[in-house]
């Protein structure tokens, strides 16, 4: 599974080959484009919290921590599609299905570090 942000598709992929040529590893996402503190400032200037509770894909976001809602905004992440395309072109993966997030629940652990998210994906497309 190669996840996108809460505002992007995620990809179920099948590794191609024996694995040795790519150190038995594949990308686990595209990664952040902006640091959390930078994202909070940038996104707060352009969006209200309520704007971030619905994604461009039509999914719903539940997050009681306003800072975390801004820190994890979809625009803070690089496009996962470019990672998928590069892995396909390199012959490392075959995409089996794309998954669209329907609901994302974000929370922060007691230590203050984001505990991750829980995503309910319901809508998917299987590729031949």
C-alpha positions in Angstrom: 0.0 0.0 0.0 1.3 3.4 -0.9 -0.8 6.1 0.7 -1.6 9.5 -0.5 -2.6 12.4 1.7 -6.1 12.7 3.0 -6.9 14.7 -0.2 -5.3 12.2 -2.6 -5.8 8.6 -3.8 -3.9 5.8 -2.2 -2.5 2.9 -4.3 -2.5 -0.8 -3.7 0.5 -2.1 -5.6 2.2 -5.3 -6.4 6.0 -5.3 -6.4 7.6 -6.5 -9.6 10.7 -8.6 -9.7 12.7 -10.3 -7.0 13.1 -7.3 -4.7 16.9 -7.5 -4.6 17.3 -4.8 -7.2 15.5 -2.2 -5.0 16.7 -3.4 -1.6 13.4 -5.0 -0.8 11.9 -1.6 -0.3 9.3 0.7 -2.0 8.1 4.2 -1.2 5.6 4.5 1.6 4.2 7.8 0.2 5.4 11.0 -1.4 6.5 12.8 1.8 6.0 16.3 3.1 6.5 19.4 0.9 6.4 21.8 3.9 7.4 21.4 7.5 4.5 21.3 10.0 5.1 24.8 11.4 5.4 26.3 7.9 2.2 24.4 6.8 0.2 25.8 9.8 1.2 29.4 8.8 0.6 28.9 5.1 -2.7 27.1 5.3 -4.2 29.4 8.0 -3.6 32.4 5.7 -5.8 30.8 3.0 -8.3 28.5 4.7 -10.7 28.3 7.6 -10.7 25.1 9.7 -14.2 24.2 8.3 -12.7 24.4 4.7 -10.3 21.6 5.6 -13.0 19.3 7.0 -14.1 18.3 3.5 -11.5 17.3 0.8 -11.5 17.8 -2.9 -12.3 14.1 -3.3 -15.5 14.6 -1.2 -14.2 12.8 1.9 -14.8 14.0 5.4 -12.1 14.9 8.0 -12.6 14.6 11.7 -10.0 16.3 13.8 -10.5 18.1 17.1 -7.0 19.6 17.2 -7.0 22.7 15.0 -3.2 22.9 14.7 -3.1 19.3 13.6 -5.9 19.9 11.0 -3.7 22.6 9.4 -0.4 20.7 9.8 -1.8 17.7 8.0 -3.5 19.6 5.2 -3.3 17.9 1.8 -1.3 20.7 0.2 1.5 20.0 2.8 2.4 16.8 0.9 4.0 16.2 -2.4 1.8 14.6 -5.1 1.8 10.8 -4.6 1.0 10.3 -8.3 4.5 11.3 -9.3 5.9 8.6 -7.0 3.6 6.0 -8.4 4.5 7.0 -12.0 8.2 6.9 -11.3 7.9 3.4 -9.6 5.9 2.1 -12.6 8.3 3.5 -15.2 11.2 1.9 -13.3 9.4 -1.4 -13.5 9.2 -1.8 -9.7 5.5 -2.0 -9.2 2.2 -2.7 -10.9 -0.9 -0.8 -9.6 -3.7 -3.2 -8.6 -6.2 -0.7 -7.2 -6.7 3.0 -6.4 -8.5 3.9 -3.2 -10.3 7.1 -2.4 -10.5 8.1 1.3 -14.1 8.5 2.5 -13.4 9.4 6.2 -10.1 10.5 7.9 -9.8 10.7 11.7 -6.7 12.6 12.9 -5.5 12.7 16.4 -2.4 13.6 18.4 -0.8 11.3 21.0 -0.3 12.4 24.6 3.3 13.2 23.8 2.2 15.9 21.3 3.4 13.9 18.3 0.7 13.2 15.6 -0.5 9.7 16.2 -1.4 9.2 12.6 -4.7 8.9 11.0 -7.4 6.3 10.5 -8.8 6.3 7.1 -11.9 4.5 6.0 -11.6 3.9 2.3 -14.7 2.7 0.5 -14.5 3.7 -3.1 -11.9 1.9 -5.1 -11.0 1.1 -8.7 -9.3 -2.1 -9.7 -7.0 -1.9 -12.6 -6.8 -4.8 -15.1 
